[in-house]
Amino acid sequence: PFSPGSWGWVPTLPTRTTSSRPLARRGSLRCSAAPGARRVARCAIAGDAANRSRRLRAEGRAKMEEEQRRQEVATLPSSSSRFAEVLDALGVALLAQGRPQEAEEAFRGALQMAEPMDAEWASNNLAVALKAQGSERYGEAEQIYRATLKRRQERKSGESPEILTSLNNLAVLLKAEGQWPEAEELYRQALQGR
């Protein structure tokens, strides 16, 4: 179970059920399982925590976003369908401020609460937070990136934006670990798919 954090986490979490409704909001778009390459591509770009945190930092909105998301966490019932989305957004805001340990906690909560399709983004974002903590956490981040990539490859075509994001994220991590040949191969696969 998710452990309480400094922002007043409610430790008892309800069990989530799968639904066919649209997936969690990502930025101003609503990602859905329906086909539509452009729409999915926009969601994939907005879904990755590293990209979203860089954007928040560049726009100077990270602290304001954190405050808004903490307020939502405090007032939103944990049974709300938006709870995982809000935790994810909180994690992004914390990452943008250079607080990856706190972001990890928020992403773990989002992963625990996420619906199946959103769980891929939640696990990806958890790996981003682990990687941001430094080389001692790379092994755990790598395992999560690999598992997320495998799930996405089983579920989608080879050129989906989600798979390309997973290939790139894993390649970046492997490069940081000095695993150049495998990183290069993953970069090539990602570039071929674009």
Accessible surface in RSA format (square Angstrom, percent):
REM  Atomic radii and reference values for relative SASA: ProtOr
REM  Chains: A
REM  Algorithm: Lee & Richards
REM  Probe-radius: 1.40
REM  Slices: 20
REM RES _ NUM      All-atoms   Total-Side   Main-Chain    Non-polar    All polar
REM                ABS   REL    ABS   REL    ABS   REL    ABS   REL    ABS   REL
RES PRO A   1   162.63 118.5 112.81 102.8  49.82 181.1 120.60  99.6  42.03 261.2
RES PHE A   2    16.47   8.2   6.47   4.0  10.00  26.0  12.13   7.4   4.34  12.4
RES SER A   3    70.11  59.2  64.03  85.5   6.08  14.0  41.26  87.9  28.85  40.4
RES PRO A   4    87.95  64.1  68.31  62.3  19.64  71.4  68.39  56.5  19.56 121.6
RES GLY A   5    17.49  21.6   0.00   N/A  17.49  21.6   6.38  17.5  11.12  24.9
RES SER A   6   105.79  89.4  57.55  76.8  48.24 111.1  59.43 126.6  46.36  64.9
RES TRP A   7    28.52  11.4   3.99   1.9  24.53  57.6  14.26   7.6  14.26  23.1
RES GLY A   8    57.30  70.7   0.00   N/A  57.30  70.7  38.94 106.9  18.35  41.1
RES TRP A   9    10.77   4.3   0.57   0.3  10.20  23.9   0.84   0.4   9.93  16.1
RES VAL A  10    80.07  52.7  77.85  70.5   2.22   5.3  79.38  69.0   0.69   1.9
RES PRO A  11    75.43  55.0  67.39  61.4   8.04  29.2  67.55  55.8   7.88  49.0
RES THR A  12   111.80  79.5 101.79 103.2  10.00  23.8  75.05 100.8  36.75  55.6
RES LEU A  13    33.03  18.4   5.83   4.2  27.20  68.4   5.83   4.1  27.20  73.2
RES PRO A  14    52.65  38.4  33.62  30.6  19.04  69.2  45.25  37.4   7.40  46.0
RES THR A  15   128.73  91.6 100.31 101.7  28.42  67.7  71.07  95.5  57.66  87.2
RES ARG A  16    54.71  23.0  31.02  15.8  23.69  56.4  16.64  22.7  38.07  23.1
RES THR A  17   107.99  76.8  96.88  98.2  11.11  26.5  73.50  98.7  34.50  52.1
RES THR A  18   103.09  73.3  75.85  76.9  27.23  64.9  54.25  72.9  48.84  73.8
RES SER A  19    51.95  43.9  29.92  39.9  22.04  50.8  39.47  84.0  12.48  17.5
RES SER A  20   121.79 102.9  81.93 109.3  39.86  91.8  55.70 118.6  66.10  92.6
RES ARG A  21    87.31  36.7  73.28  37.4  14.03  33.4  58.87  80.5  28.44  17.2
RES PRO A  22    63.29  46.1  59.39  54.1   3.90  14.2  62.83  51.9   0.46   2.9
RES LEU A  23    23.80  13.3  22.53  16.1   1.27   3.2  23.80  16.7   0.00   0.0
RES ALA A  24    12.56  11.5   6.41   9.9   6.14  14.0  11.88  16.7   0.68   1.8
RES ARG A  25    97.07  40.8  92.37  47.1   4.69  11.2  16.35  22.3  80.72  48.9
RES ARG A  26     8.02   3.4   7.32   3.7   0.70   1.7   0.31   0.4   7.71   4.7
RES GLY A  27    51.63  63.7   0.00   N/A  51.63  63.7  34.12  93.6  17.50  39.2
RES SER A  28    95.46  80.7  68.37  91.3  27.08  62.4  46.03  98.0  49.43  69.2
RES LEU A  29    47.80  26.6  46.33  33.1   1.47   3.7  47.80  33.6   0.00   0.0
RES ARG A  30    92.94  39.0  89.51  45.6   3.43   8.2  28.57  39.0  64.37  39.0
RES CYS A  31    11.93   9.0  11.47  12.8   0.47   1.1  11.84  30.0   0.09   0.1
RES SER A  32    31.66  26.8  21.27  28.4  10.39  23.9  15.37  32.7  16.30  22.8
RES ALA A  33    76.32  70.2  44.96  69.4  31.36  71.3  48.81  68.7  27.51  72.9
RES ALA A  34    59.77  55.0  47.36  73.1  12.41  28.2  53.52  75.4   6.25  16.6
RES PRO A  35   134.53  98.0 104.30  95.1  30.23 109.9 114.07  94.2  20.45 127.1
RES GLY A  36    35.98  44.4   0.00   N/A  35.98  44.4  29.54  81.1   6.44  14.4
RES ALA A  37    82.31  75.7  66.08 102.0  16.22  36.9  72.32 101.8   9.99  26.5
RES ARG A  38   208.71  87.6 203.07 103.5   5.64  13.4  80.94 110.6 127.77  77.4
RES ARG A  39   120.50  50.6 113.54  57.9   6.95  16.6  45.73  62.5  74.77  45.3
RES VAL A  40    23.34  15.4  22.45  20.3   0.89   2.1  23.34  20.3   0.00   0.0
RES ALA A  41    31.82  29.3  31.79  49.1   0.03   0.1  31.79  44.8   0.03   0.1
RES ARG A  42   139.61  58.6 138.44  70.6   1.17   2.8  43.34  59.2  96.27  58.3
RES CYS A  43     3.65   2.8   3.65   4.1   0.00   0.0   3.04   7.7   0.61   0.7
RES ALA A  44     1.08   1.0   0.79   1.2   0.30   0.7   0.80   1.1   0.28   0.7
RES ILE A  45    98.01  55.8  96.58  72.0   1.43   3.5  98.01  70.6   0.01   0.0
RES ALA A  46    12.95  11.9  12.83  19.8   0.12   0.3  12.95  18.2   0.00   0.0
RES GLY A  47     0.00   0.0   0.00   N/A   0.00   0.0   0.00   0.0   0.00   0.0
RES ASP A  48     3.73   2.6   3.73   3.7   0.00   0.0   0.00   0.0   3.73   3.7
RES ALA A  49     0.00   0.0   0.00   0.0   0.00   0.0   0.00   0.0   0.00   0.0
RES ALA A  50    22.81  21.0  21.48  33.2   1.32   3.0  22.71  32.0   0.10   0.3
RES ASN A  51    49.40  34.1  44.03  42.5   5.37  12.9  10.47  25.2  38.93  37.6
RES ARG A  52    24.41  10.3  23.68  12.1   0.73   1.7   2.71   3.7  21.70  13.2
RES SER A  53     3.13   2.6   3.13   4.2   0.00   0.0   0.00   0.0   3.13   4.4
RES ARG A  54   125.23  52.6 121.51  61.9   3.72   8.9  55.81  76.3  69.42  42.1
RES ARG A  55   100.99  42.4  93.84  47.8   7.14  17.0  51.72  70.7  49.26  29.9
RES LEU A  56    12.44   6.9  12.43   8.9   0.01   0.0  12.43   8.7   0.01   0.0
RES ARG A  57   124.33  52.2 109.83  56.0  14.49  34.5  59.13  80.8  65.20  39.5
RES ALA A  58    92.32  84.9  48.05  74.2  44.27 100.7  60.65  85.4  31.67  83.9
RES GLU A  59    92.75  53.3  62.32  47.1  30.44  72.5  39.20  75.8  53.55  43.7
RES GLY A  60    68.63  84.6   0.00   N/A  68.63  84.6  35.27  96.8  33.36  74.7
RES ARG A  61    90.44  38.0  89.78  45.8   0.66   1.6  37.66  51.5  52.78  32.0
RES ALA A  62    10.29   9.5   9.08  14.0   1.21   2.8   9.08  12.8   1.21   3.2
RES LYS A  63   112.69  55.0 110.12  67.6   2.57   6.1  78.22  70.4  34.47  36.7
RES MET A  64    90.92  47.1  87.00  57.6   3.93   9.3  51.62  43.9  39.30  52.1
RES GLU A  65    16.87   9.7  16.87  12.8   0.00   0.0   1.23   2.4  15.64  12.8
RES GLU A  66     4.04   2.3   4.04   3.1   0.00   0.0   0.53   1.0   3.51   2.9
RES GLU A  67    97.72  56.1  90.76  68.7   6.95  16.6  38.21  73.9  59.51  48.6
RES GLN A  68    84.89  47.5  81.94  59.9   2.95   7.0  29.52  62.8  55.37  42.0
RES ARG A  69    48.91  20.5  48.91  24.9   0.00   0.0   0.53   0.7  48.38  29.3
RES ARG A  70    52.88  22.2  48.54  24.7   4.34  10.3  38.36  52.4  14.52   8.8
RES GLN A  71   124.50  69.6 117.12  85.6   7.37  17.6  34.88  74.2  89.61  68.0
RES GLU A  72    40.42  23.2  39.40  29.8   1.01   2.4  29.29  56.7  11.12   9.1
RES VAL A  73     9.03   5.9   3.26   2.9   5.77  13.9   3.26   2.8   5.77  15.7
RES ALA A  74    81.79  75.2  42.24  65.2  39.55  90.0  50.66  71.3  31.13  82.5
RES THR A  75   105.21  74.8  74.25  75.3  30.95  73.8  65.86  88.5  39.34  59.5
RES LEU A  76    39.93  22.2  31.01  22.2   8.92  22.4  32.62  22.9   7.31  19.7
RES PRO A  77    83.91  61.2  71.41  65.1  12.50  45.4  83.91  69.3   0.00   0.0
RES SER A  78    21.31  18.0  15.21  20.3   6.10  14.1   0.75   1.6  20.56  28.8
RES SER A  79    79.37  67.1  58.51  78.1  20.85  48.0  35.36  75.3  44.01  61.7
RES SER A  80    23.75  20.1  13.42  17.9  10.34  23.8  15.27  32.5   8.48  11.9
RES SER A  81    58.49  49.4  42.58  56.8  15.91  36.7  16.56  35.3  41.94  58.7
RES ARG A  82    84.59  35.5  84.28  43.0   0.32   0.8  48.43  66.2  36.16  21.9
RES PHE A  83     3.50   1.7   3.50   2.2   0.00   0.0   3.50   2.1   0.00   0.0
RES ALA A  84     9.56   8.8   8.73  13.5   0.83   1.9   9.15  12.9   0.41   1.1
RES GLU A  85    21.57  12.4  18.03  13.6   3.54   8.4   7.13  13.8  14.44  11.8
RES VAL A  86     0.00   0.0   0.00   0.0   0.00   0.0   0.00   0.0   0.00   0.0
RES LEU A  87     0.01   0.0   0.01   0.0   0.00   0.0   0.01   0.0   0.00   0.0
RES ASP A  88     5.10   3.6   5.10   5.1   0.00   0.0   4.07   9.6   1.03   1.0
RES ALA A  89     8.90   8.2   8.07  12.5   0.83   1.9   8.49  12.0   0.41   1.1
RES LEU A  90     0.00   0.0   0.00   0.0   0.00   0.0   0.00   0.0   0.00   0.0
RES GLY A  91     0.00   0.0   0.00   N/A   0.00   0.0   0.00   0.0   0.00   0.0
RES VAL A  92     3.49   2.3   3.49   3.2   0.00   0.0   3.49   3.0   0.00   0.0
RES ALA A  93     0.00   0.0   0.00   0.0   0.00   0.0   0.00   0.0   0.00   0.0
RES LEU A  94     0.00   0.0   0.00   0.0   0.00   0.0   0.00   0.0   0.00   0.0
RES LEU A  95    18.20  10.1  11.64   8.3   6.56  16.5  11.77   8.3   6.42  17.3
RES ALA A  96     4.88   4.5   0.00   0.0   4.88  11.1   0.00   0.0   4.88  12.9
RES GLN A  97    55.02  30.8  23.92  17.5  31.10  74.1  23.38  49.8  31.64  24.0
RES GLY A  98    57.92  71.4   0.00   N/A  57.92  71.4  33.07  90.7  24.85  55.7
RES ARG A  99    63.79  26.8  61.50  31.3   2.29   5.4  37.49  51.2  26.29  15.9
RES PRO A 100    17.91  13.1  17.91  16.3   0.00   0.0  17.91  14.8   0.00   0.0
RES GLN A 101   114.04  63.8 107.19  78.3   6.86  16.3  50.15 106.7  63.89  48.5
RES GLU A 102    50.27  28.9  49.01  37.1   1.25   3.0  25.51  49.3  24.76  20.2
RES ALA A 103     0.00   0.0   0.00   0.0   0.00   0.0   0.00   0.0   0.00   0.0
RES GLU A 104    22.12  12.7  22.12  16.7   0.00   0.0   4.96   9.6  17.16  14.0
RES GLU A 105    38.98  22.4  35.41  26.8   3.57   8.5  18.06  34.9  20.93  17.1
RES ALA A 106     0.00   0.0   0.00   0.0   0.00   0.0   0.00   0.0   0.00   0.0
RES PHE A 107     0.00   0.0   0.00   0.0   0.00   0.0   0.00   0.0   0.00   0.0
RES ARG A 108    85.14  35.7  80.85  41.2   4.29  10.2  36.53  49.9  48.61  29.5
RES GLY A 109     0.00   0.0   0.00   N/A   0.00   0.0   0.00   0.0   0.00   0.0
RES ALA A 110     1.46   1.3   1.46   2.2   0.00   0.0   1.46   2.0   0.00   0.0
RES LEU A 111    59.38  33.1  51.01  36.5   8.37  21.0  51.01  35.8   8.37  22.5
RES GLN A 112    81.48  45.6  51.29  37.5  30.20  71.9  36.57  77.8  44.91  34.1
RES MET A 113     0.55   0.3   0.55   0.4   0.00   0.0   0.00   0.0   0.55   0.7
RES ALA A 114    15.62  14.4   1.41   2.2  14.21  32.3   1.98   2.8  13.65  36.1
RES GLU A 115    14.42   8.3  12.88   9.7   1.55   3.7   8.14  15.7   6.28   5.1
RES PRO A 116    79.67  58.1  63.67  58.0  16.00  58.2  71.83  59.3   7.84  48.7
RES MET A 117    49.06  25.4  43.17  28.6   5.89  14.0  28.26  24.0  20.80  27.6
RES ASP A 118    12.31   8.6  11.82  11.8   0.50   1.2   3.83   9.0   8.49   8.5
RES ALA A 119    22.85  21.0  22.85  35.3   0.00   0.0  22.85  32.2   0.00   0.0
RES GLU A 120     9.45   5.4   9.45   7.1   0.00   0.0   2.22   4.3   7.23   5.9
RES TRP A 121    14.97   6.0  14.97   7.2   0.00   0.0   7.69   4.1   7.28  11.8
RES ALA A 122     4.62   4.2   3.63   5.6   0.99   2.3   4.28   6.0   0.34   0.9
RES SER A 123     5.81   4.9   5.81   7.8   0.00   0.0   5.81  12.4   0.00   0.0
RES ASN A 124     0.30   0.2   0.30   0.3   0.00   0.0   0.00   0.0   0.30   0.3
RES ASN A 125     0.00   0.0   0.00   0.0   0.00   0.0   0.00   0.0   0.00   0.0
RES LEU A 126     2.83   1.6   2.83   2.0   0.00   0.0   2.83   2.0   0.00   0.0
RES ALA A 127     0.00   0.0   0.00   0.0   0.00   0.0   0.00   0.0   0.00   0.0
RES VAL A 128    11.49   7.6  10.09   9.1   1.40   3.4  10.30   9.0   1.19   3.2
RES ALA A 129     0.00   0.0   0.00   0.0   0.00   0.0   0.00   0.0   0.00   0.0
RES LEU A 130     0.00   0.0   0.00   0.0   0.00   0.0   0.00   0.0   0.00   0.0
RES LYS A 131    55.18  26.9  50.66  31.1   4.52  10.8   9.87   8.9  45.31  48.3
RES ALA A 132    55.83  51.3  21.25  32.8  34.58  78.7  32.82  46.2  23.01  61.0
RES GLN A 133    24.47  13.7   6.59   4.8  17.88  42.6   5.28  11.2  19.20  14.6
RES GLY A 134    23.85  29.4   0.00   N/A  23.85  29.4  23.85  65.4   0.00   0.0
RES SER A 135    81.55  68.9  65.24  87.1  16.31  37.6  32.89  70.0  48.65  68.2
RES GLU A 136   135.83  78.0  97.98  74.1  37.85  90.1  67.43 130.4  68.40  55.8
RES ARG A 137    56.96  23.9  55.88  28.5   1.08   2.6  22.49  30.7  34.47  20.9
RES TYR A 138    38.20  17.8  38.20  21.7   0.00   0.0  10.26   7.7  27.94  34.4
RES GLY A 139    41.97  51.8   0.00   N/A  41.97  51.8  35.29  96.8   6.68  15.0
RES GLU A 140    61.60  35.4  54.07  40.9   7.52  17.9  28.76  55.6  32.84  26.8
RES ALA A 141     0.00   0.0   0.00   0.0   0.00   0.0   0.00   0.0   0.00   0.0
RES GLU A 142    28.13  16.1  28.13  21.3   0.00   0.0   5.45  10.5  22.68  18.5
RES GLN A 143   129.59  72.5 121.95  89.1   7.64  18.2  39.07  83.2  90.52  68.7
RES ILE A 144    31.23  17.8  29.10  21.7   2.13   5.1  31.19  22.5   0.04   0.1
RES TYR A 145     5.91   2.8   5.59   3.2   0.32   0.8   1.31   1.0   4.60   5.7
RES ARG A 146    86.95  36.5  82.27  41.9   4.68  11.1  47.23  64.5  39.72  24.1
RES ALA A 147    44.01  40.5  36.63  56.5   7.38  16.8  42.86  60.4   1.15   3.0
RES THR A 148     0.71   0.5   0.71   0.7   0.00   0.0   0.68   0.9   0.04   0.1
RES LEU A 149    15.31   8.5  15.31  11.0   0.00   0.0  15.31  10.8   0.00   0.0
RES LYS A 150   128.19  62.5 127.15  78.0   1.05   2.5  70.87  63.8  57.33  61.1
RES ARG A 151    96.75  40.6  93.82  47.8   2.93   7.0  58.44  79.9  38.31  23.2
RES ARG A 152     0.31   0.1   0.31   0.2   0.00   0.0   0.00   0.0   0.31   0.2
RES GLN A 153    85.73  47.9  68.15  49.8  17.59  41.9  20.89  44.5  64.84  49.2
RES GLU A 154   126.08  72.4  84.92  64.2  41.16  98.0  49.48  95.7  76.60  62.5
RES ARG A 155    98.26  41.3  64.56  32.9  33.70  80.2  59.99  82.0  38.27  23.2
RES LYS A 156    51.09  24.9  30.73  18.9  20.36  48.5  16.30  14.7  34.79  37.1
RES SER A 157    81.40  68.8  63.73  85.1  17.67  40.7  55.63 118.5  25.77  36.1
RES GLY A 158    54.14  66.8   0.00   N/A  54.14  66.8  34.23  93.9  19.91  44.6
RES GLU A 159   120.40  69.1 108.34  82.0  12.06  28.7  30.88  59.7  89.52  73.1
RES SER A 160    13.54  11.4   8.87  11.8   4.68  10.8  13.54  28.8   0.00   0.0
RES PRO A 161    29.35  21.4  27.00  24.6   2.34   8.5  28.65  23.7   0.69   4.3
RES GLU A 162    14.39   8.3  14.39  10.9   0.00   0.0   2.41   4.7  11.98   9.8
RES ILE A 163     2.85   1.6   2.85   2.1   0.00   0.0   2.85   2.1   0.00   0.0
RES LEU A 164     9.30   5.2   9.30   6.7   0.00   0.0   9.30   6.5   0.00   0.0
RES THR A 165    22.39  15.9  19.81  20.1   2.58   6.2   8.06  10.8  14.33  21.7
RES SER A 166     1.07   0.9   0.93   1.2   0.14   0.3   0.60   1.3   0.47   0.7
RES LEU A 167     6.50   3.6   6.50   4.6   0.00   0.0   6.50   4.6   0.00   0.0
RES ASN A 168    48.99  33.8  48.99  47.3   0.00   0.0   1.49   3.6  47.50  45.9
RES ASN A 169    15.80  10.9  13.68  13.2   2.12   5.1   1.98   4.8  13.82  13.4
RES LEU A 170     1.35   0.7   1.35   1.0   0.00   0.0   1.35   0.9   0.00   0.0
RES ALA A 171     0.00   0.0   0.00   0.0   0.00   0.0   0.00   0.0   0.00   0.0
RES VAL A 172    55.02  36.2  53.67  48.6   1.35   3.3  53.67  46.6   1.35   3.7
RES LEU A 173     0.00   0.0   0.00   0.0   0.00   0.0   0.00   0.0   0.00   0.0
RES LEU A 174     0.00   0.0   0.00   0.0   0.00   0.0   0.00   0.0   0.00   0.0
RES LYS A 175    94.91  46.3  90.36  55.4   4.55  10.8  35.19  31.7  59.72  63.6
RES ALA A 176    55.75  51.3  17.03  26.3  38.72  88.1  28.86  40.6  26.89  71.2
RES GLU A 177    55.46  31.8  21.13  16.0  34.33  81.7  17.73  34.3  37.73  30.8
RES GLY A 178    40.24  49.6   0.00   N/A  40.24  49.6  20.01  54.9  20.23  45.3
RES GLN A 179    67.02  37.5  61.87  45.2   5.15  12.3  31.50  67.0  35.52  26.9
RES TRP A 180   148.16  59.5 146.73  71.0   1.42   3.3 128.87  68.7  19.29  31.3
RES PRO A 181   106.99  78.0  95.86  87.4  11.13  40.5 101.01  83.4   5.99  37.2
RES GLU A 182    63.82  36.6  57.21  43.3   6.62  15.8  34.38  66.5  29.44  24.0
RES ALA A 183     1.57   1.4   1.57   2.4   0.00   0.0   1.57   2.2   0.00   0.0
RES GLU A 184    84.83  48.7  81.95  62.0   2.88   6.9  32.25  62.4  52.58  42.9
RES GLU A 185    87.67  50.3  86.24  65.2   1.44   3.4  36.79  71.2  50.89  41.5
RES LEU A 186    14.53   8.1  14.53  10.4   0.00   0.0  14.53  10.2   0.00   0.0
RES TYR A 187    62.93  29.4  62.76  35.7   0.17   0.4  55.41  41.6   7.52   9.3
RES ARG A 188   130.56  54.8 128.74  65.6   1.83   4.3  36.69  50.1  93.87  56.9
RES GLN A 189    65.11  36.4  58.46  42.7   6.65  15.8  21.59  45.9  43.52  33.0
RES ALA A 190     3.60   3.3   3.60   5.6   0.00   0.0   3.60   5.1   0.00   0.0
RES LEU A 191   122.64  68.3 109.42  78.3  13.22  33.2 109.62  77.0  13.02  35.0
RES GLN A 192   145.87  81.6 115.93  84.7  29.94  71.3  47.54 101.2  98.33  74.6
RES GLY A 193    13.67  16.9   0.00   N/A  13.67  16.9   5.63  15.4   8.04  18.0
RES ARG A 194   176.10  73.9 113.31  57.8  62.79 149.5  77.14 105.4  98.96  60.0
END  Absolute sums over single chains surface
CHAIN  1 A     9700.7       7713.0       1987.8       5386.5       4314.2
END  Absolute sums over all chains
TOTAL          9700.7       7713.0       1987.8       5386.5       4314.2
